[in-house]
Amino acid sequence: MSKSLKNAASDVANEYGFSSLQDILRVVLTQLSRRELVVSIEKPIRLSQKNANRYVKMSRDFAQNKNNKSFSSMQDLMTDLTT
């Protein structure tokens, strides 16, 4: 294992709250030995700054009940969506 890979993995383990790379490996190996480990490889979603700001504004608006709609029936909702 290259030193740069080990250092990068150790940094991420620390960010995740593990005290060392050995600590996270112990947890992973324990779960693996118990057949409790779920392996999933996903790329994180990274928003552009423009879109990140947009979603922050949307969240604020939602919390303040701004720029959102409510409907009394499914038909009203569908009419709004299709017009």
C-alpha positions in Angstrom: 0.0 0.0 0.0 1.4 3.4 -0.9 2.1 5.9 1.8 -0.1 8.5 0.1 -3.0 6.0 0.1 -2.5 5.1 3.7 -2.3 8.8 4.7 -5.4 9.7 2.8 -7.4 6.8 4.2 -6.2 7.6 7.7 -7.3 11.2 7.3 -10.8 10.1 6.2 -11.0 7.6 9.1 -10.2 10.4 11.5 -12.9 12.6 9.9 -15.4 9.8 10.4 -14.5 9.7 14.1 -12.1 6.7 14.2 -8.9 7.2 16.2 -6.7 5.5 13.7 -6.7 3.5 10.5 -6.3 0.3 12.6 -9.5 1.2 14.5 -11.6 1.4 11.3 -10.1 -1.8 10.0 -10.9 -3.6 13.2 -14.5 -2.5 12.9 -14.7 -3.5 9.2 -13.1 -6.9 9.8 -15.3 -7.7 12.8 -18.4 -6.9 10.8 -17.1 -8.9 7.9 -16.4 -11.9 10.1 -20.0 -11.8 11.4 -21.4 -11.4 7.8 -22.8 -8.0 8.9 -20.9 -5.9 6.4 -22.8 -4.3 3.6 -20.6 -3.2 0.7 -21.9 -0.3 -1.4 -19.8 1.8 -3.7 -21.4 5.1 -4.5 -20.0 8.4 -5.7 -21.1 11.3 -3.5 -23.3 13.9 -5.1 -21.4 17.2 -5.4 -23.5 20.3 -6.2 -22.1 23.3 -7.9 -22.0 26.4 -5.6 -24.9 27.9 -7.6 -27.1 24.9 -7.0 -26.0 24.5 -3.4 -27.1 28.1 -2.8 -30.4 27.4 -4.6 -31.2 24.5 -2.3 -30.3 26.5 0.8 -32.7 29.2 -0.3 -35.4 26.5 -1.1 -34.9 25.0 2.4 -35.3 28.4 4.0 -38.4 29.2 2.0 -39.9 25.9 2.9 -39.3 26.5 6.6 -40.8 29.9 6.3 -43.8 28.6 4.3 -42.8 30.7 1.3 -42.9 29.8 -2.4 -44.7 26.5 -1.8 -48.2 25.4 -2.7 -50.8 23.2 -1.0 -53.7 21.4 -2.7 -56.9 20.1 -1.3 -57.1 17.2 -3.8 -55.0 15.1 -6.1 -56.9 16.5 -9.1 -55.9 20.1 -8.1 -52.3 19.0 -7.8 -52.4 17.3 -11.2 -54.0 20.3 -12.8 -51.3 22.6 -11.4 -48.6 20.3 -12.6 -49.9 20.0 -16.2 -50.7 23.7 -16.7 
